Amino acid sequence: MTTADKQAALVALTEVRSQLDAVTARLLAASDDVAEAHGLRDAAAWLAVQTRMTRAEARRVLALGRGCEQHPAVGAALSGGGLRAEQARVVVEAVDALPGRVERETRERAETVLLDLAAQHDARELKQIGKRILDVVAPEVGESHEEAVLRAEEDRATAGVELSLVDDGEGRCHGRFVVPSHVGAMLKRHLLALANPARHTEDELRDETGEWKPLRRRLGEALVEYVERYPVDATPQTAGVNATVVVTMTIEQLLADHATALLDDGSRMSAGQARRLACEAGIIPVVLGSTSVPLDMGRAARLFTKAQRIALGLRDGGCTARGCETSASGCHAHHDDPWSRGGLTDLANGRLLCPRHHRLAHDSRYAVTVHADNSVTFTRRT
């Protein structure tokens, strides 16, 4: 087949599929006797069993057939092949969703307009148009109807908010959430800004195999950074205490290269991870002496101030690891002489490192070299 033949065939087959969808839906809607013959609620249940179609899909076909019975113009457009099944569903649902006070003539005009617009818009776009179709056919009632629809959607969204987090015991936490659309849009906008390739070097944009990281991976990494760098003074308080995670370590564990730390929820992390998070994240290290008495529970003296961060940005310009191009806004403030070993929180002892190089700075498997130009390099220990 030539390219032109393939194009013509694909369009023709799509139209034929619409015609078959129309026949199937209308026949199923007229098959109540089939359901009665088998003692079932409707013919969709029988069809699902006979064809291994899911019951949900079979009921969608049945609903389309009944919708076409109530809206003959929609059924005719679908039977003619010019309308897709998903578009037909959208038109039927949009017209049926109009408030009861809308007159029949207005309903018919709305249906006609939507069928005309289906020639230029797919089902998703048509659904959005359908929500405001009264603005076109009856502006006098359209605005109040749209406000009522949006308010109902917002109420349902608020009532359906939920979040679940489950730790799999292997160092990973899995979650699922449902939030209102505007909250999802805000979160996505924040994460996309953090995942922006312009903030990262080419090495950071590639995975362990050297392939480009897919967007879902970069968004996941952005969420980690979003949570780890959330300002602790902005977190809500419970009983006068900010919602922070407490990590308990002995002084020996804090200073050791190979050690673990205990979180206040009973889980554990490497001491290197705890030292890294203690630089900026919402982690409070409680360092115990030999008699299990807390030696240090502070954090103010450990964190660089906003003014110090600005000064570090002006001085370093961005990540100080050689070859890294991450800008200052995407970096963490790091102590050259570790805070855990008595290092001071001042400009002379601080530097900017991107999240990746900050992890390496606290990874006992790597040695850090500070050069005369204040840049650093990392070498894997042998």
C-alpha positions in Angstrom: 0.0 0.0 0.0 1.2 3.5 -0.7 1.2 6.2 1.9 -2.0 7.7 0.5 -3.7 4.3 0.5 -2.8 3.7 4.1 -4.1 7.1 5.1 -7.4 6.6 3.3 -7.8 3.1 4.7 -7.2 4.2 8.3 -9.8 6.9 8.0 -12.3 4.6 6.4 -11.8 1.9 9.0 -12.3 4.3 11.8 -15.6 5.4 10.2 -16.7 1.8 9.8 -15.8 1.1 13.4 -18.1 4.0 14.4 -20.9 2.4 12.4 -20.3 -1.0 14.0 -20.3 0.7 17.5 -23.7 2.3 16.7 -25.2 -1.0 15.6 -23.8 -2.9 18.6 -25.0 -0.2 21.1 -28.5 0.1 19.7 -28.9 -3.7 19.4 -27.8 -4.2 23.0 -30.2 -1.5 24.2 -33.0 -3.4 22.4 -32.1 -6.8 23.9 -33.9 -6.8 27.2 -35.4 -10.1 26.2 -31.9 -11.7 26.1 -31.5 -10.6 29.8 -34.9 -12.0 30.7 -34.1 -15.3 29.0 -31.1 -15.8 31.2 -32.5 -14.2 34.4 -30.0 -11.3 34.3 -30.5 -7.7 35.1 -29.7 -6.5 31.6 -28.2 -7.7 28.3 -24.8 -6.2 29.2 -24.2 -8.8 31.8 -24.9 -11.6 29.3 -22.7 -10.0 26.7 -19.8 -9.6 29.1 -19.8 -13.3 29.9 -20.2 -14.4 26.3 -17.5 -12.2 24.8 -15.1 -11.9 27.8 -15.7 -8.1 27.7 -15.5 -6.5 31.1 -18.9 -5.7 32.7 -17.9 -2.1 33.0 -17.3 -1.8 29.2 -20.4 -3.8 28.4 -22.5 -1.4 30.5 -20.8 1.6 28.7 -22.0 0.1 25.4 -25.5 -0.4 26.8 -25.6 3.2 28.1 -24.5 4.5 24.7 -27.3 2.5 23.0 -29.9 3.9 25.4 -28.5 7.4 25.0 -28.8 7.1 21.2 -32.4 6.0 21.7 -33.1 9.2 23.7 -31.1 11.3 21.2 -31.8 10.2 17.7 -29.6 12.8 16.1 -26.6 11.5 18.0 -27.4 7.9 17.0 -27.7 9.0 13.3 -24.3 10.8 13.4 -22.7 7.7 15.0 -24.3 5.4 12.5 -23.1 7.6 9.6 -19.5 7.1 10.7 -18.7 10.8 11.2 -18.9 10.6 15.0 -16.8 8.5 17.3 -18.4 6.5 20.1 -16.6 8.5 22.8 -17.8 11.7 21.3 -21.4 10.4 21.2 -21.2 9.6 24.9 -19.9 13.2 25.6 -22.7 14.8 23.7 -25.4 12.7 25.4 -24.0 13.3 28.9 -23.6 17.1 28.3 -27.2 17.5 27.1 -28.6 15.2 29.9 -26.6 17.2 32.4 -28.4 20.5 31.6 -30.6 21.7 34.4 -34.3 20.8 34.4 -35.4 24.4 33.8 -33.8 24.4 30.3 -36.5 24.1 27.7 -36.6 21.3 25.1 -35.8 23.7 22.2 -32.7 24.8 24.0 -31.6 21.3 24.6 -32.0 20.4 21.0 -30.0 23.4 19.9 -27.2 22.5 22.4 -27.2 19.0 20.9 -27.0 20.3 17.4 -24.1 22.7 18.2 -22.1 19.9 20.0 -22.6 17.6 17.0 -21.3 20.3 14.7 -18.3 21.0 16.9 -17.5 17.3 17.0 -16.2 17.7 13.5 -13.3 19.8 14.8 -12.8 18.6 18.4 -12.0 15.2 20.0 -14.0 13.8 22.9 -11.8 15.4 25.6 -12.1 18.9 24.1 -15.8 18.3 23.4 -16.4 17.5 27.1 -15.0 20.8 28.2 -17.1 22.6 25.6 -20.2 20.7 26.8 -19.8 22.1 30.3 -20.3 25.6 28.9 -22.6 24.9 26.0 -25.3 27.0 27.6 -23.1 30.1 27.2 -23.6 29.5 23.4 -27.2 28.5 23.2 -28.7 30.2 26.3 -26.3 32.8 27.8 -28.9 34.0 30.2 -28.7 30.8 32.2 -25.3 29.6 31.2 -23.2 31.5 33.7 -25.3 30.4 36.8 -25.3 26.8 35.5 -21.6 26.7 35.0 -21.0 28.1 38.5 -23.3 25.4 40.0 -21.5 22.7 38.1 -18.1 23.9 39.2 -19.2 24.2 42.8 -20.5 20.6 42.7 -17.2 19.4 41.2 -15.2 21.3 43.9 -17.4 19.9 46.7 -16.9 16.3 45.4 -13.2 16.9 45.1 -12.9 18.2 48.6 -14.9 15.3 50.0 -12.8 12.8 48.1 -9.4 14.0 49.3 -7.2 11.1 50.5 -3.6 10.0 50.8 -2.0 6.7 51.7 1.7 5.9 52.3 3.1 2.4 52.8 6.7 1.6 53.5 7.7 -1.7 51.9 10.5 -2.4 54.4 13.1 -2.3 51.7 14.0 1.4 51.9 11.1 2.6 49.7 7.8 4.2 50.5 4.8 3.9 48.1 1.9 6.2 48.0 -1.3 7.3 46.3 -3.2 10.5 46.7 -6.4 12.2 45.4 -6.5 16.0 45.7 -8.5 18.8 44.0 -7.4 19.6 40.4 -6.0 23.0 41.3 -3.8 21.5 44.1 -2.5 18.8 41.6 -1.7 21.6 39.2 0.2 23.6 41.8 2.2 20.5 42.9 3.0 19.6 39.3 4.1 23.1 38.5 6.4 23.1 41.6 7.9 19.7 40.7 8.4 20.6 37.0 10.3 23.7 38.1 12.6 21.5 40.2 12.9 18.9 37.4 13.7 21.5 34.8 16.7 20.2 32.8 18.2 23.7 32.9 18.8 23.2 36.6 20.8 20.0 36.1 23.9 18.8 34.4 23.8 16.2 31.6 25.2 13.6 34.1 22.3 14.3 36.4 19.8 13.9 33.6 21.1 10.4 32.7 20.3 7.3 34.8 22.7 4.5 36.0 22.8 3.0 32.5 23.6 6.3 30.7 20.1 6.6 29.2 18.1 9.8 29.6 15.9 9.8 32.6 12.2 9.7 31.8 10.0 12.6 33.1 8.4 10.3 35.8 11.9 9.6 37.2 12.9 13.3 37.2 9.5 14.2 38.8 10.1 11.6 41.5 13.6 13.0 42.2 12.0 16.5 42.3 9.5 15.3 44.9 12.3 14.0 47.1 14.1 17.3 46.9 10.8 19.2 47.5 10.2 17.3 50.8 13.8 17.3 52.0 14.3 21.0 51.5 11.0 22.2 52.8 11.7 25.0 55.3 11.4 23.5 58.8 10.2 26.8 60.3 7.2 26.6 57.9 6.1 23.1 59.0 3.0 22.8 61.2 3.5 22.3 64.9 2.1 19.7 67.2 2.3 20.4 71.0 4.6 23.3 70.2 7.1 21.2 68.2 7.7 21.4 64.5 6.8 18.3 62.4 10.4 17.2 62.0 12.0 13.8 61.9 14.3 13.0 64.8 17.4 10.8 64.2 19.2 9.3 67.2 22.9 8.4 67.0 25.7 7.8 69.5 28.7 10.1 69.1 30.6 7.1 67.7 28.0 6.5 65.0 27.9 10.2 64.1 31.6 10.3 63.5 32.0 6.8 61.9 32.1 6.2 58.1 30.2 2.9 58.4 27.3 3.2 60.9 23.6 3.5 61.1 21.1 5.9 62.7 17.7 5.3 64.3 14.7 7.4 63.2 11.9 8.2 65.7 9.5 6.0 63.8 11.7 2.9 64.4 13.2 2.8 60.9 16.9 3.2 60.2 19.2 5.0 57.8 22.9 5.2 57.2 24.8 7.7 59.3 26.1 9.3 56.1 22.5 9.9 55.0 21.7 11.4 58.4 24.7 13.7 58.2 23.7 14.9 54.7 20.1 15.6 55.8 21.2 17.4 58.9 22.8 20.1 56.7 19.5 21.5 55.5 16.6 19.1 55.7 13.9 18.7 58.4 16.0 16.3 60.4 17.0 16.9 64.0 20.0 14.7 65.1 19.9 13.8 68.8 23.5 12.8 69.6 23.9 10.5 72.7 26.9 10.2 74.9 28.1 7.0 76.5 25.5 7.2 79.2 22.7 7.7 76.6 22.3 11.3 77.6 21.7 13.8 74.7 24.9 15.7 74.0 23.4 17.9 71.2 19.8 18.6 70.2 20.3 21.9 68.5 19.9 23.0 64.9 20.1 26.8 64.7 23.9 26.9 64.9 24.1 24.1 62.3 22.2 25.8 59.5 23.4 28.5 57.2 21.3 31.6 57.4 19.5 33.2 54.5 22.2 35.9 54.3 24.9 33.3 54.3 23.2 31.4 51.6 23.1 34.6 49.4 26.8 35.2 50.1 27.6 31.6 49.2 25.7 32.0 46.0 27.5 35.2 45.1 30.9 33.6 45.9 30.5 30.1 44.4 28.0 30.9 41.6 26.6 27.4 41.8 27.8 23.9 42.6 31.5 23.9 43.4 32.1 20.3 42.1 34.3 20.5 39.0 32.4 20.1 35.8 29.0 20.7 37.5 26.8 23.5 36.1 24.0 23.5 38.6 23.0 27.1 39.5 23.0 28.4 43.1 19.3 28.1 43.4 19.5 24.3 42.9 22.3 23.7 45.5 22.5 22.8 49.1 24.8 24.6 51.6 27.5 22.1 52.8 30.1 22.2 55.6 33.7 21.4 54.4 34.6 20.6 58.0 31.5 18.6 58.9 29.2 20.0 61.6 29.2 16.5 63.1 32.9 16.9 63.8 32.7 20.4 65.2 32.9 22.4 62.0 31.6 25.9 62.2 28.6 27.3 60.2 30.4 30.2 58.5 31.3 31.2 55.0 34.9 30.0 55.3 33.7 26.5 56.1 30.8 26.5 53.7 30.3 25.7 50.0 27.4 25.1 47.6 26.9 21.6 46.2 24.1 20.2 44.1 22.0 17.4 45.6 24.0 14.7 43.7 27.4 16.0 44.8 26.0 16.7 48.3 25.2 13.0 48.6 28.7 12.1 47.4 30.2 14.5 50.0 28.6 12.4 52.8 29.2 9.0 51.1 32.1 7.2 52.9 32.9 5.4 49.6 34.2 8.7 48.1 37.1 10.9 49.0 36.7 14.7 48.6 39.5 16.9 47.4 39.3 20.7 47.7 41.4 22.5 45.1 43.1 25.9 45.3 40.3 27.5 43.2 37.7 26.3 45.8 36.4 23.6 43.4 36.1 20.0 44.7 36.4 16.6 43.0 35.3 13.2 44.2 37.2 10.0 43.9 35.9 6.5 44.6 37.9 4.9 47.3 39.6 1.6 46.4 
